[in-house]
């Protein structure tokens, strides 16, 4: 009896374990089904924007900003998704955008169709591992077929490259302007190819500048460098020939201490002494700039204090030196590579060998009141594109479309084959 008493609970536990195992048998299948349904929902949401006859999506953010586009990566970026499988498709689209630049909608729609086929195979009782292995073999076979279909591309044949770029632009909102945008994309990519590395090109060497006004048809490839910042009006100088250009990373304004402090002034002579010291401090900086032969000064944006104050601009005007302030930190590397100059961090290093040279620097209506630098000596392998648009929505979409076209040409440079 005692032996039987101890054996009964064990038997009950085993029975309970078997029952629990039986109940959980359907859970993996339910999870797989949930993942497939979530991923297919994302693919179906953007399926209607695929191809030249695809429709554009109007997306309104929580703060009220509106985006109109048919770019898959942009649409998915705006969607607030919670399901992990749905988020994986968003990451897939981002990876496609980084690697290829175009085809962000196609890759998601294709993934959704493959998952739909997986669902049918799973319903037939085929194991998920077998399906995964078959997909890997099919991917290798597909690559072989695509390589067999592809034809060599000659980078010297600009007409063929323009046709490829036009194909990418034909599915965009700005498709009617593909005749003007495609040649810009082709020329800008080909001009930044380094002969030492002919199979590689970086789009960081191509700067796309957006300026509101005009139409997309007014978009053009700029010879030289273009800055969105305007020349300081208080300085007065809008045009400089035989320019010596310096990019500085320090401020031309009265210095401030790192801690909070107050200065107590008891009479007007002390006030006069402070103003005199301030004038002398700024004047010494400007004299050093003039002595080095600089006549165009680019000043990096500062968050601590004014990059340049009104008193300094007054002296710069007298010295006939053009000043462009608020250069973003992210622009410094591109500007230095283009102008073949070195950023100057302090006045002690303000030497002529750190400066760049150009035949002309001017701000004009022809460049949408941007500062245009042409005739750059020893110019780096960079290109600037000025994109115009009648409103912000069209301007943003034109930039996205141009980026896709640039990426397509970049892919042809890396692997010189195309499928027709």
C-alpha positions as CSV (number, residue, x, y, z in Angstrom):
1,X,0.0,0.0,0.0
2,X,2.8,2.4,0.9
3,X,4.6,1.7,-2.4
4,X,1.4,2.3,-4.3
5,X,0.8,5.5,-2.5
6,X,4.1,7.0,-3.6
7,X,3.7,5.8,-7.2
8,X,0.3,7.5,-7.8
9,X,1.4,11.2,-7.7
10,X,4.2,10.4,-10.1
11,X,1.8,8.9,-12.5
12,X,-0.5,11.9,-12.1
13,X,2.4,14.3,-12.9
14,X,3.3,12.4,-16.0
15,X,-0.3,12.5,-17.2
16,X,-0.4,16.2,-16.6
17,X,2.8,16.7,-18.5
18,X,1.5,14.8,-21.5
19,X,-1.7,16.8,-21.4
20,X,0.2,20.1,-21.3
21,X,2.4,18.9,-24.1
22,X,-0.7,18.0,-26.1
23,X,-2.2,21.4,-25.5
24,X,0.9,23.3,-26.6
25,X,1.4,21.4,-29.8
26,X,-0.6,23.9,-31.8
27,X,1.1,27.0,-30.4
28,X,4.2,27.1,-32.7
29,X,1.9,26.8,-35.7
30,X,-0.3,29.7,-34.4
31,X,2.8,31.9,-33.9
32,X,4.0,31.2,-37.4
33,X,0.6,32.0,-38.8
34,X,0.5,35.2,-36.8
35,X,3.9,36.3,-38.1
36,X,2.9,35.5,-41.7
37,X,-0.4,37.4,-41.4
38,X,1.4,40.5,-39.9
39,X,4.1,40.6,-42.6
40,X,1.5,40.1,-45.4
41,X,-0.5,43.0,-44.0
42,X,2.5,45.3,-44.4
43,X,3.2,44.0,-47.9
44,X,-0.4,44.5,-48.9
45,X,-0.4,48.1,-47.5
46,X,2.3,49.2,-49.9
47,X,1.5,46.8,-52.8
48,X,-0.6,49.5,-54.5
49,X,2.3,51.9,-54.8
50,X,4.4,49.5,-56.8
51,X,5.4,50.2,-60.4
52,X,4.8,53.1,-62.9
53,X,1.1,52.8,-62.4
54,X,1.3,52.6,-58.6
55,X,-0.5,55.1,-56.5
56,X,1.0,57.7,-54.2
57,X,0.4,57.6,-50.4
58,X,-0.5,60.6,-48.4
59,X,0.8,60.2,-44.8
60,X,0.0,62.6,-42.0
61,X,2.2,62.5,-38.9
62,X,0.9,63.1,-35.4
63,X,2.2,66.6,-35.4
64,X,0.4,67.4,-38.6
65,X,3.2,67.1,-41.2
66,X,2.0,65.6,-44.5
67,X,4.2,63.4,-46.8
68,X,3.1,62.4,-50.3
69,X,5.3,59.7,-51.8
70,X,5.3,56.2,-53.4
71,X,8.8,55.4,-52.0
72,X,8.5,52.2,-50.0
73,X,11.2,53.0,-47.5
74,X,9.6,56.4,-46.7
75,X,6.1,54.9,-46.4
76,X,7.2,52.2,-44.0
77,X,9.4,54.6,-42.0
78,X,6.2,56.6,-41.2
79,X,4.2,53.6,-40.2
80,X,3.9,52.9,-36.4
81,X,4.2,49.1,-36.2
82,X,4.1,46.9,-33.1
83,X,4.3,43.3,-34.4
84,X,7.9,42.0,-34.5
85,X,7.4,40.3,-37.9
86,X,6.0,43.6,-39.4
87,X,9.0,45.5,-38.0
88,X,11.3,43.0,-39.7
89,X,9.9,44.0,-43.1
90,X,10.5,47.6,-42.3
91,X,14.2,46.7,-41.5
92,X,14.3,44.8,-44.8
93,X,13.2,47.9,-46.7
94,X,15.8,50.0,-44.9
95,X,18.5,47.5,-45.8
96,X,17.5,47.6,-49.4
97,X,17.5,51.4,-49.4
98,X,21.1,51.4,-47.9
99,X,22.5,48.7,-50.2
100,X,20.7,49.4,-53.5
101,X,18.8,52.7,-53.0
102,X,15.9,51.6,-55.1
103,X,13.5,48.6,-55.1
104,X,12.3,49.2,-51.5
105,X,8.7,48.6,-52.3
106,X,9.5,45.5,-54.5
107,X,11.5,43.8,-51.9
108,X,8.7,44.0,-49.3
109,X,6.0,42.9,-51.8
110,X,8.2,40.0,-52.9
111,X,8.8,39.0,-49.2
112,X,5.0,39.1,-48.6
113,X,4.4,36.8,-51.6
114,X,7.0,34.3,-50.4
115,X,5.5,34.2,-47.0
116,X,2.1,33.6,-48.6
117,X,3.6,30.6,-50.4
118,X,5.1,29.5,-47.1
119,X,1.7,29.5,-45.5
120,X,0.3,27.1,-48.2
121,X,3.3,24.8,-47.8
122,X,2.9,24.7,-44.0
123,X,-0.8,23.8,-44.4
124,X,0.4,20.8,-46.4
125,X,2.5,19.6,-43.5
126,X,5.9,20.5,-44.9
127,X,8.4,21.3,-42.1
128,X,9.6,24.9,-41.8
129,X,13.3,23.9,-42.1
130,X,12.7,22.1,-45.4
131,X,10.9,25.2,-46.7
132,X,13.8,27.5,-45.6
133,X,16.4,25.2,-47.2
134,X,14.4,25.2,-50.4
135,X,14.3,29.0,-50.5
136,X,18.1,29.2,-50.0
137,X,18.6,26.9,-53.1
138,X,16.0,28.8,-55.0
139,X,17.8,32.1,-54.2
140,X,21.1,30.7,-55.6
141,X,19.3,29.5,-58.8
142,X,17.6,32.9,-59.2
143,X,21.0,34.6,-59.0
144,X,22.3,32.3,-61.7
145,X,19.3,33.0,-64.0
146,X,19.6,36.8,-63.5
147,X,23.3,36.7,-64.3
148,X,22.5,34.7,-67.5
149,X,19.9,37.3,-68.5
150,X,22.1,40.4,-67.8
151,X,24.0,42.3,-70.4
152,X,27.3,44.2,-69.9
153,X,27.1,47.9,-69.3
154,X,29.6,50.4,-70.7
155,X,30.0,53.4,-68.5
156,X,31.1,55.4,-71.5
157,X,27.7,54.9,-73.1
158,X,25.8,57.7,-71.4
159,X,22.6,57.1,-73.4
160,X,22.2,53.6,-71.9
161,X,22.9,54.9,-68.4
162,X,20.3,57.7,-68.8
163,X,17.7,55.1,-69.9
164,X,18.4,53.0,-66.7
165,X,18.1,56.2,-64.5
166,X,14.9,57.1,-66.3
167,X,13.4,53.7,-65.6
168,X,13.9,54.3,-61.9
169,X,12.4,57.8,-62.1
170,X,9.3,56.7,-64.2
171,X,7.5,55.3,-61.1
172,X,8.0,58.5,-59.1
173,X,5.8,61.6,-58.6
174,X,8.4,63.6,-60.6
175,X,8.3,61.1,-63.6
176,X,7.4,63.9,-66.0
177,X,10.8,65.5,-65.2
178,X,12.8,62.4,-65.7
179,X,14.3,63.8,-69.0
180,X,16.1,66.5,-67.0
181,X,16.8,64.6,-63.7
182,X,18.3,61.4,-65.3
183,X,21.2,63.1,-67.1
184,X,22.0,65.0,-63.8
185,X,22.1,61.7,-61.9
186,X,24.4,60.0,-64.5
187,X,26.9,62.9,-64.8
188,X,27.2,63.5,-61.1
189,X,28.0,59.8,-60.3
190,X,30.5,59.4,-63.2
191,X,32.3,62.6,-62.2
192,X,33.0,61.5,-58.6
193,X,34.5,58.1,-59.6
194,X,38.1,57.8,-58.4
195,X,40.3,56.3,-61.1
196,X,42.3,54.5,-58.4
197,X,39.0,52.7,-57.4
198,X,36.9,52.5,-60.6
199,X,34.4,50.0,-59.2
200,X,33.5,52.0,-56.2
201,X,31.7,55.3,-55.7
202,X,30.4,57.1,-52.5
203,X,27.2,59.1,-52.7
204,X,28.6,61.2,-49.8
205,X,30.6,63.0,-52.5
206,X,27.4,64.2,-54.1
207,X,25.6,66.9,-52.2
208,X,21.9,67.5,-52.9
209,X,20.9,71.1,-51.9
210,X,17.2,71.8,-51.7
211,X,15.9,75.4,-52.3
212,X,12.2,76.3,-52.3
213,X,11.1,78.2,-55.4
214,X,10.9,77.5,-59.2
215,X,9.9,74.1,-60.5
216,X,11.6,70.6,-60.5
217,X,12.5,71.4,-64.1
218,X,14.9,74.1,-62.8
219,X,17.0,71.5,-60.9
220,X,20.6,71.6,-62.2
221,X,24.0,70.3,-61.6
222,X,26.2,73.1,-60.2
223,X,29.7,73.6,-61.3
224,X,31.7,74.0,-58.1
225,X,30.3,74.4,-54.6
226,X,26.9,75.8,-53.5
227,X,26.0,76.8,-49.9
228,X,22.5,77.2,-48.7
229,X,23.5,79.9,-46.3
230,X,23.5,83.5,-47.6
231,X,26.3,86.0,-47.4
232,X,25.8,88.2,-44.4
233,X,23.9,91.4,-45.5
234,X,25.5,93.5,-42.8
235,X,28.9,92.7,-44.3
236,X,27.8,94.0,-47.6
237,X,30.2,92.0,-49.8
238,X,28.2,89.8,-52.2
239,X,30.8,89.1,-54.9
240,X,34.6,88.3,-54.6
241,X,36.9,87.5,-57.5
242,X,40.2,85.6,-57.0
243,X,38.9,84.4,-53.6
244,X,41.0,82.9,-50.8
245,X,38.6,80.9,-48.7
246,X,39.0,79.9,-45.1
247,X,36.7,77.7,-43.0
248,X,37.0,78.5,-39.3
249,X,35.6,76.6,-36.3
250,X,36.0,79.4,-33.7
251,X,33.7,82.4,-33.0
252,X,34.4,86.0,-33.8
253,X,32.6,87.5,-30.9
254,X,33.5,88.5,-27.3
255,X,34.6,85.4,-25.3
256,X,32.4,84.1,-22.5
257,X,33.4,82.2,-19.3
258,X,32.3,78.6,-18.7
259,X,30.4,79.6,-15.5
260,X,27.6,82.0,-14.7
261,X,28.9,85.4,-13.6
262,X,27.9,89.0,-13.4
263,X,30.0,92.1,-14.0
264,X,29.2,95.1,-11.8
265,X,29.9,98.5,-13.5
266,X,29.9,101.6,-11.2
267,X,30.7,104.4,-13.7
268,X,30.8,105.1,-17.4
269,X,34.6,104.9,-17.7
270,X,34.4,101.2,-16.8
271,X,31.7,100.7,-19.5
272,X,33.9,102.5,-22.0
273,X,36.9,100.3,-21.0
274,X,34.8,97.1,-21.6
275,X,33.6,98.2,-25.0
276,X,37.1,99.3,-26.0
277,X,38.5,95.9,-25.0
278,X,35.8,94.1,-27.0
279,X,36.5,96.2,-30.1
280,X,40.2,95.6,-29.8
281,X,39.7,91.8,-29.3
282,X,37.6,91.5,-32.4
283,X,39.8,93.9,-34.5
284,X,42.9,91.8,-33.7
285,X,41.1,88.7,-35.0
286,X,40.0,90.4,-38.2
287,X,43.5,91.9,-38.8
288,X,45.0,88.4,-38.6
289,X,42.4,87.1,-41.1
290,X,43.2,90.0,-43.5
291,X,46.9,89.5,-43.0
292,X,46.7,85.9,-44.1
293,X,45.1,87.0,-47.4
294,X,41.7,85.6,-46.7
295,X,38.8,87.5,-48.4
296,X,36.0,84.9,-48.0
297,X,35.3,83.5,-44.5
298,X,33.1,80.5,-43.8
299,X,32.2,80.2,-40.1
300,X,31.0,77.0,-38.5
301,X,27.7,77.2,-36.5
302,X,28.2,77.5,-32.8
303,X,25.7,76.6,-30.0
304,X,27.6,78.3,-27.2
305,X,27.6,81.9,-28.5
306,X,27.3,84.1,-31.6
307,X,29.5,82.8,-34.4
308,X,30.0,86.5,-35.4
309,X,28.5,89.6,-34.0
310,X,27.4,92.9,-35.7
311,X,30.6,94.7,-34.7
312,X,32.7,92.1,-36.4
313,X,30.5,92.2,-39.5
314,X,31.0,96.0,-39.6
315,X,34.8,95.6,-39.6
316,X,34.6,92.8,-42.2
317,X,32.7,95.2,-44.5
318,X,35.4,97.7,-44.2
319,X,38.1,95.1,-45.0
320,X,36.0,93.9,-48.0
321,X,35.8,90.3,-46.7
322,X,32.7,88.2,-47.5
323,X,31.3,86.3,-44.5
324,X,29.1,83.2,-44.6
325,X,28.1,81.9,-41.1
326,X,26.2,79.0,-39.7
327,X,28.0,76.3,-41.7
328,X,26.7,73.0,-40.3
329,X,29.1,70.6,-38.7
330,X,27.9,67.8,-41.1
331,X,28.9,70.0,-44.1
332,X,32.5,70.7,-43.0
333,X,34.0,67.5,-44.4
334,X,32.3,67.9,-47.8
335,X,33.3,71.6,-48.1
336,X,36.9,71.0,-47.2
337,X,37.2,68.1,-49.7
338,X,35.7,70.3,-52.4
339,X,37.8,73.4,-51.7
340,X,40.9,71.4,-50.9
341,X,41.2,73.3,-47.6
342,X,41.7,72.4,-43.9
343,X,39.3,73.6,-41.1
344,X,41.0,76.1,-38.8
345,X,40.2,75.6,-35.1
346,X,42.1,78.6,-33.7
347,X,43.6,81.9,-34.7
348,X,47.1,80.6,-34.1
349,X,46.7,78.2,-37.1
350,X,45.3,80.8,-39.5
351,X,47.8,80.2,-42.3
352,X,47.5,80.6,-46.1
353,X,48.3,76.9,-46.7
354,X,45.0,76.0,-44.8
355,X,42.9,78.0,-47.3
356,X,41.3,77.1,-50.6
357,X,41.3,79.2,-53.8
358,X,38.5,80.0,-56.3
359,X,38.1,82.3,-59.2
360,X,34.7,83.6,-58.1
361,X,32.4,83.5,-55.0
362,X,29.1,85.2,-55.3
363,X,25.5,85.2,-54.2
364,X,23.1,85.7,-57.1
365,X,19.5,85.2,-58.1
366,X,20.6,82.6,-60.6
367,X,21.5,80.2,-57.8
368,X,18.4,81.0,-55.7
369,X,20.2,83.5,-53.5
370,X,22.7,80.8,-52.4
371,X,26.5,81.4,-52.3
372,X,28.0,79.8,-55.4
373,X,31.8,79.1,-55.5
374,X,33.2,78.5,-59.0
375,X,36.7,78.0,-60.6
376,X,38.0,76.1,-57.5
377,X,41.7,75.2,-57.7
378,X,42.6,71.6,-57.1
379,X,38.9,70.8,-56.6
380,X,38.1,67.5,-55.0
381,X,36.0,64.8,-56.7
382,X,32.6,66.1,-55.5
383,X,29.4,67.3,-57.1
384,X,26.6,69.6,-56.0
385,X,23.0,69.4,-57.2
386,X,20.6,72.3,-56.7
387,X,17.0,70.9,-56.4
388,X,14.1,73.3,-56.9
389,X,10.4,72.8,-56.2
390,X,7.3,74.9,-55.9
391,X,6.5,73.6,-52.4
392,X,8.1,71.5,-49.7
393,X,6.2,68.3,-50.6
394,X,7.4,68.4,-54.2
395,X,10.9,69.4,-53.1
396,X,11.2,66.4,-50.7
397,X,9.9,64.0,-53.2
398,X,12.3,65.3,-55.9
399,X,15.2,64.8,-53.5
400,X,14.1,61.2,-52.8
401,X,13.6,60.4,-56.5
402,X,17.0,61.8,-57.4
403,X,18.6,59.8,-54.6
404,X,17.1,56.6,-56.0
405,X,18.4,57.4,-59.5
406,X,21.9,58.1,-58.1
407,X,21.8,54.7,-56.2
408,X,20.9,52.9,-59.4
409,X,23.8,54.4,-61.3
410,X,26.1,53.6,-58.3
411,X,25.0,49.9,-58.5
412,X,26.0,49.9,-62.2
413,X,29.4,51.3,-61.3
414,X,30.0,48.5,-58.7
415,X,28.6,45.7,-60.9
416,X,28.5,46.6,-64.6
417,X,25.6,44.5,-65.7
418,X,21.9,45.3,-66.3
419,X,18.8,43.2,-66.9
420,X,16.6,44.3,-69.8
